[in-house]
Amino acid sequence: EDGQAGRGEMEVVMLGTAASVPGKYRNVSGILVNHLAEGKGGILLDAGEGTLGQIHARYGPEKAREVLESLRCVWISHMHADHHIGLLRVLSHRARLPGG
């Protein structure tokens, strides 16, 4: 193993791609990059308002718990509210998980 991810080993989930205000069909900025290999975890790129809800909608309650537990890093691109205001909710929910 060379330490690099290959095809089928990464998942990029667009949790939100809208402008500064969430709309009926699109949430504000949030991208989840999952390394699908066991124990590798994921990276959350931005966490706009509603990011936690989008994770639950995409994965369901049990898998969402696994996704949150396996987060290794959160990267906020810049300090506009539509890129970070959902981070507190994500982190507080993660902290309440068993072992959080």
Secondary structure, 3 states (H helix, E strand, C coil): CCCCCCCCCEEEEEEECCCCCCCCCCCCCEEEEEECCCCCCEEEEEECCCHHHHHHHHHHHHHHHHHHHCEEEEECCCCCHHHHCCHHHHHHHHHCCCCC
